[in-house]
Amino acid sequence: MIIIRKTVAINSHLRIVGIEEDSLMYVCICNAIREKDLRTAARCCGGSAHAVYAALGHIPQCCQCLEEAEDIITEEVIAGDTIVSAAA
């Protein structure tokens, strides 16, 4: 996991805050859906990007993100199947 650092000004004091890179990446700008949230929803409900967006309370707007969203959802489904297979 890659950790990046960001300097944050709080009450005129500066401090370094560790932030996970994947928590910052937006998959869908129109609905402000982050990769981390998309992956979590994909593990919980699966299905198509439209179904996962609906589980997050959104619908695709411009649809430019759907191909990447489908790839991420597929990765999570495959990862989930691998875990289930290993446990059996």
ZIDAQUI-V186230 format. One record per residue. N is the residue number from 1. SS is DSSP state (H for helix, E for strand, L for the rest). NEAR is the number of other C-alpha atoms within 10 Angstrom. D_FIRST is the distance of its C-alpha to the first C-alpha in Angstrom with 1 decimal. Layout:
BEGIN
<<N & SS & NEAR & D_FIRST> <N & SS & NEAR & D_FIRST>>
END
This chain:
BEGIN
<<1 & L & 6 & 0.0> <2 & L & 7 & 3.8> <3 & E & 10 & 6.5> <4 & E & 11 & 9.9> <5 & E & 11 & 13.1> <6 & E & 11 & 16.2> <7 & E & 10 & 19.7> <8 & E & 12 & 21.5> <9 & E & 10 & 25.3> <10 & E & 8 & 26.6> <11 & L & 6 & 30.3> <12 & L & 7 & 30.8> <13 & E & 7 & 28.2> <14 & E & 10 & 25.0> <15 & E & 11 & 21.8> <16 & E & 10 & 18.2> <17 & E & 11 & 15.8> <18 & E & 11 & 12.0> <19 & E & 13 & 10.8> <20 & E & 14 & 7.6> <21 & H & 14 & 8.1> <22 & H & 15 & 8.7> <23 & H & 11 & 11.1> <24 & H & 11 & 13.1> <25 & L & 14 & 13.7> <26 & E & 17 & 17.1> <27 & E & 20 & 18.2> <28 & E & 21 & 21.7> <29 & L & 13 & 23.2> <30 & L & 15 & 26.5> <31 & L & 16 & 25.3> <32 & L & 12 & 22.3> <33 & E & 17 & 20.1> <34 & E & 16 & 16.3> <35 & H & 21 & 14.0> <36 & H & 18 & 12.7> <37 & H & 16 & 16.5> <38 & H & 24 & 17.5> <39 & H & 19 & 15.2> <40 & H & 15 & 16.5> <41 & H & 20 & 20.0> <42 & H & 27 & 19.8> <43 & H & 18 & 19.1> <44 & H & 13 & 22.0> <45 & H & 12 & 24.6> <46 & L & 17 & 23.7> <47 & L & 16 & 26.3> <48 & L & 15 & 26.5> <49 & H & 23 & 24.8> <50 & H & 16 & 28.0> <51 & H & 16 & 27.8> <52 & H & 25 & 24.3> <53 & H & 21 & 25.2> <54 & H & 13 & 28.3> <55 & H & 16 & 26.4> <56 & L & 16 & 24.6> <57 & L & 9 & 28.1> <58 & L & 15 & 28.1> <59 & L & 16 & 29.7> <60 & L & 15 & 28.6> <61 & L & 12 & 30.5> <62 & L & 11 & 30.4> <63 & L & 12 & 28.6> <64 & L & 13 & 26.7> <65 & L & 16 & 23.4> <66 & H & 18 & 24.6> <67 & H & 11 & 23.7> <68 & H & 14 & 20.0> <69 & H & 24 & 20.2> <70 & H & 18 & 22.0> <71 & H & 12 & 19.4> <72 & H & 19 & 16.6> <73 & H & 24 & 19.1> <74 & H & 19 & 20.0> <75 & H & 15 & 16.5> <76 & H & 20 & 16.4> <77 & H & 19 & 20.0> <78 & H & 13 & 19.4> <79 & H & 13 & 16.5> <80 & H & 14 & 18.9> <81 & H & 12 & 21.8> <82 & H & 11 & 20.1> <83 & H & 11 & 19.4> <84 & H & 10 & 23.1> <85 & H & 9 & 24.4> <86 & H & 8 & 22.8> <87 & H & 7 & 24.3> <88 & L & 5 & 27.7>>
END
